[in-house]
Amino acid sequence: MDKIQNLLLLLFIFVLTVCNTDQQNKIPEKIFWLEGRWQLEESGTYEIWKKDKHELTGRLIKIEKKDTVVLERLKLKSIENSVFYEATVSSQNYGKPVCFRLTKSDDKEFIFENPEHDFPKKITYVFNTQNQLTARISGNNKAVEFKYKRIE
């Protein structure tokens, strides 16, 4: 009986490992182009993204005089076979993260949506070139675009 239990335990661990590896690889490879430092056109605002294993973590920061202010903490991650864009703004939503599900991805565009969120309901990243991207937030009949250039 112990051999059967040990075999079942090993099988269970193997299945968990395979499922976990599969889940981690669900983030489209092209989205890792975000890695680096992006400057919002003609401003002191930056999106900084770093690859962390199979996720991307980021920060939206603003440099005011000599101070760095973190506006948002960002993460792109895989949860239960879906990819999510997670944004945390300490002064909104009681400091809890808001998740947006990846609904469209191709070589140049990634769309994340959360129809339940007040604003934005949609976050779109468009890679215009390898060193230029446009981020767009939209919902409730309004949209705001942010044009970034890669500086690192």
PyMOL commands that set and color helices and strands:
alter all, ss='L'
color gray80, all
select helices_A, chain A and resi 2-24+29-34+93-95
alter helices_A, ss='H'
color red, helices_A
select strands_A, chain A and resi 36-40+45-52+55-64+67-79+82-88+98-105+109-113+122-129+132-139+142-150
alter strands_A, ss='S'
color yellow, strands_A
deselect
rebuild
show_as cartoon
